[in-house]
Amino acid sequence: MTADLTANAELDCVGLFCPMPIARTKEEIENIEIGQVLKVEADDPAAEEDIARWAKRVGHEVLRLEKSGNIITFWIRRKK
């Protein structure tokens, strides 16, 4: 289902717990260009709500969120 989305950068936050997934996502999204996509994988249950809320608050777009087992994968487009 992800064939139509291409990530410009990927971030592995598996094994990290709050607040590290959101802190690392914030740092990594600054390293890509506006309009590019960051793929983030995390297994902290809090990351699903935390990262989605953070992206909306700062103006980025969550293109897709998928769960497979305990892994949550986000595709986030940098908007600013």
N, CA, C and O atoms as a CHARMM CRD file, in Angstrom:
* protein
*
  320
    1    1 MET  N      0.81000  -1.20700   0.00000 PROA 1      0.00000
    2    1 MET  CA     0.00000   0.00000   0.00000 PROA 1      0.00000
    3    1 MET  C      0.84700   1.26300   0.00000 PROA 1      0.00000
    4    1 MET  O      0.31000   2.36200  -0.14100 PROA 1      0.00000
    5    2 THR  N      2.15000   1.13000   0.15400 PROA 2      0.00000
    6    2 THR  CA     2.99300   2.31800   0.23200 PROA 2      0.00000
    7    2 THR  C      3.75400   2.58400  -1.05900 PROA 2      0.00000
    8    2 THR  O      4.62500   3.45400  -1.09600 PROA 2      0.00000
    9    3 ALA  N      3.44100   1.85500  -2.10600 PROA 3      0.00000
   10    3 ALA  CA     4.18500   2.00800  -3.35400 PROA 3      0.00000
   11    3 ALA  C      4.06400   3.41000  -3.93000 PROA 3      0.00000
   12    3 ALA  O      4.96700   3.86900  -4.62900 PROA 3      0.00000
   13    4 ASP  N      2.96500   4.09600  -3.64800 PROA 4      0.00000
   14    4 ASP  CA     2.75900   5.42100  -4.20300 PROA 4      0.00000
   15    4 ASP  C      3.44000   6.51500  -3.38500 PROA 4      0.00000
   16    4 ASP  O      3.45600   7.67200  -3.80600 PROA 4      0.00000
   17    5 LEU  N      3.99600   6.17900  -2.24100 PROA 5      0.00000
   18    5 LEU  CA     4.70400   7.15900  -1.41300 PROA 5      0.00000
   19    5 LEU  C      6.18900   6.84900  -1.41800 PROA 5      0.00000
   20    5 LEU  O      6.60500   5.71600  -1.17600 PROA 5      0.00000
   21    6 THR  N      6.97500   7.86800  -1.69700 PROA 6      0.00000
   22    6 THR  CA     8.42200   7.72500  -1.67100 PROA 6      0.00000
   23    6 THR  C      8.97600   8.66200  -0.61100 PROA 6      0.00000
   24    6 THR  O      8.72000   9.86600  -0.63700 PROA 6      0.00000
   25    7 ALA  N      9.73000   8.10800   0.31200 PROA 7      0.00000
   26    7 ALA  CA    10.33300   8.92200   1.36500 PROA 7      0.00000
   27    7 ALA  C     11.66600   9.47400   0.87900 PROA 7      0.00000
   28    7 ALA  O     12.45400   8.76800   0.25100 PROA 7      0.00000
   29    8 ASN  N     11.90300  10.73700   1.17700 PROA 8      0.00000
   30    8 ASN  CA    13.19100  11.35600   0.87300 PROA 8      0.00000
   31    8 ASN  C     14.20600  11.07300   1.97000 PROA 8      0.00000
   32    8 ASN  O     15.41400  11.15300   1.74900 PROA 8      0.00000
   33    9 ALA  N     13.70100  10.74100   3.15900 PROA 9      0.00000
   34    9 ALA  CA    14.56100  10.39800   4.28900 PROA 9      0.00000
   35    9 ALA  C     13.78100   9.45500   5.19600 PROA 9      0.00000
   36    9 ALA  O     12.55000   9.46600   5.21100 PROA 9      0.00000
   37   10 GLU  N     14.50500   8.64700   5.94500 PROA 10     0.00000
   38   10 GLU  CA    13.87000   7.70400   6.86200 PROA 10     0.00000
   39   10 GLU  C     14.49300   7.84200   8.24000 PROA 10     0.00000
   40   10 GLU  O     15.68300   8.12300   8.38100 PROA 10     0.00000
   41   11 LEU  N     13.66000   7.63700   9.25200 PROA 11     0.00000
   42   11 LEU  CA    14.09700   7.75000  10.63900 PROA 11     0.00000
   43   11 LEU  C     13.59100   6.53500  11.40400 PROA 11     0.00000
   44   11 LEU  O     12.39500   6.24100  11.39500 PROA 11     0.00000
   45   12 ASP  N     14.50100   5.83200  12.06100 PROA 12     0.00000
   46   12 ASP  CA    14.15700   4.65200  12.85000 PROA 12     0.00000
   47   12 ASP  C     14.14700   5.02600  14.32600 PROA 12     0.00000
   48   12 ASP  O     15.19700   5.26600  14.92200 PROA 12     0.00000
   49   13 CYS  N     12.95900   5.07300  14.90700 PROA 13     0.00000
   50   13 CYS  CA    12.80700   5.38000  16.33100 PROA 13     0.00000
   51   13 CYS  C     12.36300   4.15500  17.12500 PROA 13     0.00000
   52   13 CYS  O     11.92400   4.27800  18.26900 PROA 13     0.00000
   53   14 VAL  N     12.47700   2.97900  16.52000 PROA 14     0.00000
   54   14 VAL  CA    12.08800   1.75200  17.20500 PROA 14     0.00000
   55   14 VAL  C     12.99100   1.55900  18.41500 PROA 14     0.00000
   56   14 VAL  O     14.21500   1.63300  18.31200 PROA 14     0.00000
   57   15 GLY  N     12.37100   1.31200  19.55500 PROA 15     0.00000
   58   15 GLY  CA    13.11700   1.13100  20.79500 PROA 15     0.00000
   59   15 GLY  C     13.26000   2.40600  21.60700 PROA 15     0.00000
   60   15 GLY  O     13.74100   2.36700  22.74000 PROA 15     0.00000
   61   16 LEU  N     12.84700   3.54000  21.04000 PROA 16     0.00000
   62   16 LEU  CA    12.92000   4.81300  21.75700 PROA 16     0.00000
   63   16 LEU  C     11.56200   5.14000  22.35500 PROA 16     0.00000
   64   16 LEU  O     10.52300   4.81100  21.78200 PROA 16     0.00000
   65   17 PHE  N     11.58100   5.78200  23.49700 PROA 17     0.00000
   66   17 PHE  CA    10.34100   6.12400  24.17200 PROA 17     0.00000
   67   17 PHE  C     10.24800   7.62000  24.38800 PROA 17     0.00000
   68   17 PHE  O     11.24900   8.33500  24.36100 PROA 17     0.00000
   69   18 CYS  N      9.02800   8.07900  24.60100 PROA 18     0.00000
   70   18 CYS  CA     8.70900   9.48500  24.77700 PROA 18     0.00000
   71   18 CYS  C      9.70200  10.13500  25.73700 PROA 18     0.00000
   72   18 CYS  O      9.95000   9.60900  26.82200 PROA 18     0.00000
   73   19 PRO  N     10.26700  11.26400  25.34800 PROA 19     0.00000
   74   19 PRO  CA     9.91800  12.11700  24.20500 PROA 19     0.00000
   75   19 PRO  C     10.82400  11.93900  22.99800 PROA 19     0.00000
   76   19 PRO  O     10.77300  12.75300  22.07500 PROA 19     0.00000
   77   20 MET  N     11.64800  10.90600  22.97500 PROA 20     0.00000
   78   20 MET  CA    12.65500  10.77900  21.91600 PROA 20     0.00000
   79   20 MET  C     12.09500  10.64000  20.49800 PROA 20     0.00000
   80   20 MET  O     12.63900  11.27800  19.59700 PROA 20     0.00000
   81   21 PRO  N     11.04200   9.84700  20.23400 PROA 21     0.00000
   82   21 PRO  CA    10.56500   9.77900  18.84400 PROA 21     0.00000
   83   21 PRO  C     10.16400  11.13900  18.28100 PROA 21     0.00000
   84   21 PRO  O     10.47800  11.45000  17.13200 PROA 21     0.00000
   85   22 ILE  N      9.48400  11.94000  19.07000 PROA 22     0.00000
   86   22 ILE  CA     9.06600  13.25000  18.56900 PROA 22     0.00000
   87   22 ILE  C     10.26400  14.19900  18.46800 PROA 22     0.00000
   88   22 ILE  O     10.34200  14.99300  17.53100 PROA 22     0.00000
   89   23 ALA  N     11.18100  14.12600  19.40700 PROA 23     0.00000
   90   23 ALA  CA    12.37300  14.98500  19.35100 PROA 23     0.00000
   91   23 ALA  C     13.23200  14.64500  18.13900 PROA 23     0.00000
   92   23 ALA  O     13.71600  15.54500  17.45300 PROA 23     0.00000
   93   24 ARG  N     13.42600  13.36000  17.86900 PROA 24     0.00000
   94   24 ARG  CA    14.22800  12.94700  16.71700 PROA 24     0.00000
   95   24 ARG  C     13.52000  13.29600  15.40400 PROA 24     0.00000
   96   24 ARG  O     14.16700  13.68500  14.43100 PROA 24     0.00000
   97   25 THR  N     12.18000  13.15600  15.38000 PROA 25     0.00000
   98   25 THR  CA    11.41400  13.50800  14.18000 PROA 25     0.00000
   99   25 THR  C     11.56000  15.00000  13.89100 PROA 25     0.00000
  100   25 THR  O     11.77000  15.40000  12.74600 PROA 25     0.00000
  101   26 LYS  N     11.45000  15.80900  14.92600 PROA 26     0.00000
  102   26 LYS  CA    11.59900  17.25700  14.76200 PROA 26     0.00000
  103   26 LYS  C     12.97800  17.60400  14.19300 PROA 26     0.00000
  104   26 LYS  O     13.08600  18.42800  13.28500 PROA 26     0.00000
  105   27 GLU  N     14.02100  16.98000  14.72200 PROA 27     0.00000
  106   27 GLU  CA    15.38400  17.22900  14.22200 PROA 27     0.00000
  107   27 GLU  C     15.52600  16.78700  12.76800 PROA 27     0.00000
  108   27 GLU  O     16.06600  17.52300  11.94100 PROA 27     0.00000
  109   28 GLU  N     15.04400  15.59300  12.46000 PROA 28     0.00000
  110   28 GLU  CA    15.24000  15.02500  11.12700 PROA 28     0.00000
  111   28 GLU  C     14.45900  15.77000  10.05600 PROA 28     0.00000
  112   28 GLU  O     14.94500  15.90400   8.93200 PROA 28     0.00000
  113   29 ILE  N     13.27400  16.25400  10.36800 PROA 29     0.00000
  114   29 ILE  CA    12.48100  16.94600   9.34600 PROA 29     0.00000
  115   29 ILE  C     13.14900  18.25700   8.94000 PROA 29     0.00000
  116   29 ILE  O     12.92100  18.75400   7.83700 PROA 29     0.00000
  117   30 GLU  N     13.96600  18.81200   9.81400 PROA 30     0.00000
  118   30 GLU  CA    14.70800  20.03400   9.47400 PROA 30     0.00000
  119   30 GLU  C     15.81000  19.75700   8.45100 PROA 30     0.00000
  120   30 GLU  O     16.33000  20.69000   7.84000 PROA 30     0.00000
  121   31 ASN  N     16.17400  18.48400   8.25600 PROA 31     0.00000
  122   31 ASN  CA    17.24000  18.11100   7.32800 PROA 31     0.00000
  123   31 ASN  C     16.74800  17.82600   5.91700 PROA 31     0.00000
  124   31 ASN  O     17.54800  17.54300   5.02500 PROA 31     0.00000
  125   32 ILE  N     15.42000  17.89700   5.70600 PROA 32     0.00000
  126   32 ILE  CA    14.89900  17.69100   4.35700 PROA 32     0.00000
  127   32 ILE  C     14.29000  19.00700   3.86000 PROA 32     0.00000
  128   32 ILE  O     14.02400  19.92300   4.63700 PROA 32     0.00000
  129   33 GLU  N     14.08100  19.06800   2.56500 PROA 33     0.00000
  130   33 GLU  CA    13.55000  20.27900   1.94500 PROA 33     0.00000
  131   33 GLU  C     12.02800  20.35100   2.11800 PROA 33     0.00000
  132   33 GLU  O     11.36300  19.33100   2.29900 PROA 33     0.00000
  133   34 ILE  N     11.49900  21.55600   2.06000 PROA 34     0.00000
  134   34 ILE  CA    10.05200  21.75000   2.07500 PROA 34     0.00000
  135   34 ILE  C      9.45100  20.97600   0.90500 PROA 34     0.00000
  136   34 ILE  O      9.94400  21.05600  -0.21900 PROA 34     0.00000
  137   35 GLY  N      8.39000  20.23100   1.17500 PROA 35     0.00000
  138   35 GLY  CA     7.74300  19.41000   0.16600 PROA 35     0.00000
  139   35 GLY  C      8.21800  17.97200   0.14400 PROA 35     0.00000
  140   35 GLY  O      7.55800  17.11300  -0.44100 PROA 35     0.00000
  141   36 GLN  N      9.34900  17.69500   0.76900 PROA 36     0.00000
  142   36 GLN  CA     9.84900  16.32500   0.81900 PROA 36     0.00000
  143   36 GLN  C      9.16600  15.54600   1.94200 PROA 36     0.00000
  144   36 GLN  O      8.50500  16.11700   2.80900 PROA 36     0.00000
  145   37 VAL  N      9.34800  14.21900   1.89900 PROA 37     0.00000
  146   37 VAL  CA     8.65400  13.32300   2.82000 PROA 37     0.00000
  147   37 VAL  C      9.65100  12.59600   3.71000 PROA 37     0.00000
  148   37 VAL  O     10.66800  12.07700   3.24900 PROA 37     0.00000
  149   38 LEU  N      9.32900  12.57400   4.99700 PROA 38     0.00000
  150   38 LEU  CA    10.10200  11.84200   5.99600 PROA 38     0.00000
  151   38 LEU  C      9.29200  10.63600   6.43400 PROA 38     0.00000
  152   38 LEU  O      8.13100  10.76900   6.82100 PROA 38     0.00000
  153   39 LYS  N      9.90200   9.45700   6.37400 PROA 39     0.00000
  154   39 LYS  CA     9.27200   8.23800   6.86100 PROA 39     0.00000
  155   39 LYS  C      9.83200   7.96000   8.25600 PROA 39     0.00000
  156   39 LYS  O     11.04700   7.89400   8.44400 PROA 39     0.00000
  157   40 VAL  N      8.94400   7.79800   9.22100 PROA 40     0.00000
  158   40 VAL  CA     9.33400   7.56400  10.60800 PROA 40     0.00000
  159   40 VAL  C      8.71900   6.25900  11.07600 PROA 40     0.00000
  160   40 VAL  O      7.51900   6.03700  10.91000 PROA 40     0.00000
  161   41 GLU  N      9.53800   5.39200  11.66400 PROA 41     0.00000
  162   41 GLU  CA     9.03500   4.17200  12.27900 PROA 41     0.00000
  163   41 GLU  C      9.29700   4.22800  13.76800 PROA 41     0.00000
  164   41 GLU  O     10.39500   4.57600  14.20400 PROA 41     0.00000
  165   42 ALA  N      8.27600   3.88100  14.55200 PROA 42     0.00000
  166   42 ALA  CA     8.38800   3.90700  16.00200 PROA 42     0.00000
  167   42 ALA  C      7.56300   2.76400  16.58000 PROA 42     0.00000
  168   42 ALA  O      6.64000   2.26500  15.93700 PROA 42     0.00000
  169   43 ASP  N      7.90500   2.35700  17.79600 PROA 43     0.00000
  170   43 ASP  CA     7.11100   1.32700  18.46800 PROA 43     0.00000
  171   43 ASP  C      6.60400   1.78700  19.83500 PROA 43     0.00000
  172   43 ASP  O      6.00500   1.00100  20.56800 PROA 43     0.00000
  173   44 ASP  N      6.83800   3.03600  20.17600 PROA 44     0.00000
  174   44 ASP  CA     6.28700   3.59700  21.40800 PROA 44     0.00000
  175   44 ASP  C      4.80700   3.87900  21.16100 PROA 44     0.00000
  176   44 ASP  O      4.47900   4.66700  20.27500 PROA 44     0.00000
  177   45 PRO  N      3.90100   3.25200  21.92400 PROA 45     0.00000
  178   45 PRO  CA     2.47400   3.47800  21.69100 PROA 45     0.00000
  179   45 PRO  C      2.08100   4.95400  21.73400 PROA 45     0.00000
  180   45 PRO  O      1.14900   5.35900  21.03900 PROA 45     0.00000
  181   46 ALA  N      2.76300   5.75500  22.52600 PROA 46     0.00000
  182   46 ALA  CA     2.45100   7.18500  22.61400 PROA 46     0.00000
  183   46 ALA  C      2.82800   7.93700  21.34100 PROA 46     0.00000
  184   46 ALA  O      2.30800   9.02500  21.09300 PROA 46     0.00000
  185   47 ALA  N      3.71600   7.38000  20.53900 PROA 47     0.00000
  186   47 ALA  CA     4.19000   8.07300  19.34100 PROA 47     0.00000
  187   47 ALA  C      3.06700   8.32900  18.34500 PROA 47     0.00000
  188   47 ALA  O      3.07400   9.34800  17.65500 PROA 47     0.00000
  189   48 GLU  N      2.10700   7.42200  18.26300 PROA 48     0.00000
  190   48 GLU  CA     1.02200   7.59700  17.28700 PROA 48     0.00000
  191   48 GLU  C      0.32400   8.93400  17.49500 PROA 48     0.00000
  192   48 GLU  O      0.17900   9.71100  16.55100 PROA 48     0.00000
  193   49 GLU  N     -0.09700   9.20200  18.68700 PROA 49     0.00000
  194   49 GLU  CA    -0.78500  10.46800  18.96300 PROA 49     0.00000
  195   49 GLU  C      0.19200  11.63500  19.02400 PROA 49     0.00000
  196   49 GLU  O     -0.09600  12.71000  18.49900 PROA 49     0.00000
  197   50 ASP  N      1.34300  11.43600  19.65600 PROA 50     0.00000
  198   50 ASP  CA     2.30400  12.52900  19.84000 PROA 50     0.00000
  199   50 ASP  C      2.81100  13.08800  18.51800 PROA 50     0.00000
  200   50 ASP  O      2.81000  14.30200  18.31600 PROA 50     0.00000
  201   51 ILE  N      3.24200  12.21900  17.62500 PROA 51     0.00000
  202   51 ILE  CA     3.81100  12.68200  16.34800 PROA 51     0.00000
  203   51 ILE  C      2.72100  13.29700  15.47100 PROA 51     0.00000
  204   51 ILE  O      2.94600  14.33000  14.84200 PROA 51     0.00000
  205   52 ALA  N      1.54800  12.67300  15.42600 PROA 52     0.00000
  206   52 ALA  CA     0.45000  13.24000  14.62100 PROA 52     0.00000
  207   52 ALA  C      0.05600  14.61400  15.13800 PROA 52     0.00000
  208   52 ALA  O     -0.15200  15.53500  14.34800 PROA 52     0.00000
  209   53 ARG  N     -0.04900  14.76400  16.45300 PROA 53     0.00000
  210   53 ARG  CA    -0.42600  16.05600  17.03500 PROA 53     0.00000
  211   53 ARG  C      0.66000  17.09500  16.78300 PROA 53     0.00000
  212   53 ARG  O      0.35500  18.23600  16.43800 PROA 53     0.00000
  213   54 TRP  N      1.92300  16.71300  16.95400 PROA 54     0.00000
  214   54 TRP  CA     3.03500  17.63900  16.72100 PROA 54     0.00000
  215   54 TRP  C      3.03400  18.12400  15.26300 PROA 54     0.00000
  216   54 TRP  O      3.16400  19.32100  15.00500 PROA 54     0.00000
  217   55 ALA  N      2.88700  17.19000  14.31300 PROA 55     0.00000
  218   55 ALA  CA     2.91200  17.56500  12.89100 PROA 55     0.00000
  219   55 ALA  C      1.81500  18.57100  12.58000 PROA 55     0.00000
  220   55 ALA  O      2.05500  19.56400  11.89200 PROA 55     0.00000
  221   56 LYS  N      0.61500  18.31900  13.08200 PROA 56     0.00000
  222   56 LYS  CA    -0.49600  19.23500  12.83000 PROA 56     0.00000
  223   56 LYS  C     -0.22300  20.59700  13.45600 PROA 56     0.00000
  224   56 LYS  O     -0.47400  21.62700  12.83200 PROA 56     0.00000
  225   57 ARG  N      0.28300  20.61000  14.67400 PROA 57     0.00000
  226   57 ARG  CA     0.52200  21.86200  15.39500 PROA 57     0.00000
  227   57 ARG  C      1.55700  22.73900  14.69100 PROA 57     0.00000
  228   57 ARG  O      1.40300  23.95900  14.63800 PROA 57     0.00000
  229   58 VAL  N      2.60700  22.12400  14.15200 PROA 58     0.00000
  230   58 VAL  CA     3.66000  22.92400  13.52100 PROA 58     0.00000
  231   58 VAL  C      3.46000  23.11300  12.01900 PROA 58     0.00000
  232   58 VAL  O      4.24400  23.80600  11.37000 PROA 58     0.00000
  233   59 GLY  N      2.40100  22.49200  11.45900 PROA 59     0.00000
  234   59 GLY  CA     2.06600  22.76500  10.06800 PROA 59     0.00000
  235   59 GLY  C      2.57300  21.77100   9.05300 PROA 59     0.00000
  236   59 GLY  O      2.54400  22.06300   7.85800 PROA 59     0.00000
  237   60 HSD  N      3.04300  20.59600   9.47700 PROA 60     0.00000
  238   60 HSD  CA     3.44300  19.55600   8.53000 PROA 60     0.00000
  239   60 HSD  C      2.23800  18.66100   8.24700 PROA 60     0.00000
  240   60 HSD  O      1.23300  18.73000   8.95400 PROA 60     0.00000
  241   61 GLU  N      2.33800  17.83100   7.22400 PROA 61     0.00000
  242   61 GLU  CA     1.20900  17.01000   6.80600 PROA 61     0.00000
  243   61 GLU  C      1.53900  15.52500   6.97400 PROA 61     0.00000
  244   61 GLU  O      2.50600  15.03200   6.39300 PROA 61     0.00000
  245   62 VAL  N      0.73800  14.81900   7.76700 PROA 62     0.00000
  246   62 VAL  CA     0.87300  13.36800   7.87300 PROA 62     0.00000
  247   62 VAL  C      0.13000  12.77900   6.67800 PROA 62     0.00000
  248   62 VAL  O     -1.09900  12.80300   6.62000 PROA 62     0.00000
  249   63 LEU  N      0.89100  12.25600   5.73400 PROA 63     0.00000
  250   63 LEU  CA     0.30400  11.71200   4.51200 PROA 63     0.00000
  251   63 LEU  C     -0.31400  10.34400   4.75400 PROA 63     0.00000
  252   63 LEU  O     -1.34800  10.00400   4.17900 PROA 63     0.00000
  253   64 ARG  N      0.32900   9.56800   5.61100 PROA 64     0.00000
  254   64 ARG  CA    -0.15800   8.21600   5.89000 PROA 64     0.00000
  255   64 ARG  C      0.37900   7.77400   7.23500 PROA 64     0.00000
  256   64 ARG  O      1.48300   8.14100   7.63800 PROA 64     0.00000
  257   65 LEU  N     -0.42600   6.97800   7.91800 PROA 65     0.00000
  258   65 LEU  CA    -0.03800   6.35800   9.17300 PROA 65     0.00000
  259   65 LEU  C     -0.46000   4.90000   9.07600 PROA 65     0.00000
  260   65 LEU  O     -1.62600   4.60100   8.81700 PROA 65     0.00000
  261   66 GLU  N      0.48100   4.00000   9.28200 PROA 66     0.00000
  262   66 GLU  CA     0.17400   2.57100   9.20600 PROA 66     0.00000
  263   66 GLU  C      0.69800   1.87700  10.44500 PROA 66     0.00000
  264   66 GLU  O      1.70100   2.28900  11.02700 PROA 66     0.00000
  265   67 LYS  N      0.00700   0.81600  10.84200 PROA 67     0.00000
  266   67 LYS  CA     0.45600  -0.00400  11.96300 PROA 67     0.00000
  267   67 LYS  C      0.63700  -1.43400  11.48200 PROA 67     0.00000
  268   67 LYS  O     -0.21300  -1.98500  10.78300 PROA 67     0.00000
  269   68 SER  N      1.74700  -2.01600  11.86500 PROA 68     0.00000
  270   68 SER  CA     2.02400  -3.41600  11.56000 PROA 68     0.00000
  271   68 SER  C      2.63300  -4.02900  12.81100 PROA 68     0.00000
  272   68 SER  O      3.79100  -3.77300  13.14200 PROA 68     0.00000
  273   69 GLY  N      1.84200  -4.83800  13.50000 PROA 69     0.00000
  274   69 GLY  CA     2.29600  -5.34800  14.78800 PROA 69     0.00000
  275   69 GLY  C      2.42200  -4.17400  15.74400 PROA 69     0.00000
  276   69 GLY  O      1.47800  -3.40600  15.92500 PROA 69     0.00000
  277   70 ASN  N      3.58800  -4.04100  16.35000 PROA 70     0.00000
  278   70 ASN  CA     3.79100  -2.91800  17.27200 PROA 70     0.00000
  279   70 ASN  C      4.51400  -1.74500  16.60900 PROA 70     0.00000
  280   70 ASN  O      4.86100  -0.77900  17.28900 PROA 70     0.00000
  281   71 ILE  N      4.74600  -1.81100  15.29900 PROA 71     0.00000
  282   71 ILE  CA     5.45300  -0.74800  14.57500 PROA 71     0.00000
  283   71 ILE  C      4.43200   0.22200  13.96700 PROA 71     0.00000
  284   71 ILE  O      3.50400  -0.18100  13.26600 PROA 71     0.00000
  285   72 ILE  N      4.63100   1.49700  14.25600 PROA 72     0.00000
  286   72 ILE  CA     3.81500   2.57000  13.68100 PROA 72     0.00000
  287   72 ILE  C      4.69200   3.29600  12.67100 PROA 72     0.00000
  288   72 ILE  O      5.80300   3.71800  12.99400 PROA 72     0.00000
  289   73 THR  N      4.19100   3.43900  11.44600 PROA 73     0.00000
  290   73 THR  CA     4.95700   4.10500  10.40300 PROA 73     0.00000
  291   73 THR  C      4.19900   5.34500   9.95000 PROA 73     0.00000
  292   73 THR  O      3.01300   5.28600   9.62300 PROA 73     0.00000
  293   74 PHE  N      4.91000   6.46800   9.93700 PROA 74     0.00000
  294   74 PHE  CA     4.36700   7.75300   9.50400 PROA 74     0.00000
  295   74 PHE  C      5.08100   8.18600   8.23800 PROA 74     0.00000
  296   74 PHE  O      6.28400   7.96900   8.09300 PROA 74     0.00000
  297   75 TRP  N      4.34400   8.79800   7.32400 PROA 75     0.00000
  298   75 TRP  CA     4.92800   9.52000   6.19600 PROA 75     0.00000
  299   75 TRP  C      4.51300  10.96600   6.39500 PROA 75     0.00000
  300   75 TRP  O      3.32600  11.28800   6.34400 PROA 75     0.00000
  301   76 ILE  N      5.48400  11.83600   6.62100 PROA 76     0.00000
  302   76 ILE  CA     5.20600  13.23200   6.95100 PROA 76     0.00000
  303   76 ILE  C      5.83500  14.13000   5.88600 PROA 76     0.00000
  304   76 ILE  O      7.03500  14.05800   5.62300 PROA 76     0.00000
  305   77 ARG  N      5.00100  14.97600   5.27900 PROA 77     0.00000
  306   77 ARG  CA     5.50000  15.94400   4.29500 PROA 77     0.00000
  307   77 ARG  C      5.85500  17.23800   5.03300 PROA 77     0.00000
  308   77 ARG  O      5.04100  17.78900   5.77400 PROA 77     0.00000
  309   78 ARG  N      7.08700  17.71000   4.81500 PROA 78     0.00000
  310   78 ARG  CA     7.49000  18.99000   5.39700 PROA 78     0.00000
  311   78 ARG  C      6.80300  20.10800   4.63300 PROA 78     0.00000
  312   78 ARG  O      6.91600  20.20000   3.41000 PROA 78     0.00000
  313   79 LYS  N      6.09700  20.95100   5.35500 PROA 79     0.00000
  314   79 LYS  CA     5.33400  22.01600   4.73000 PROA 79     0.00000
  315   79 LYS  C      5.95300  23.39900   4.92100 PROA 79     0.00000
  316   79 LYS  O      5.61200  24.33400   4.19700 PROA 79     0.00000
  317   80 LYS  N      6.85400  23.53500   5.88300 PROA 80     0.00000
  318   80 LYS  CA     7.46900  24.85200   6.09100 PROA 80     0.00000
  319   80 LYS  C      8.85000  24.71500   6.66000 PROA 80     0.00000
  320   80 LYS  O      9.52000  25.71900   6.90100 PROA 80     0.00000
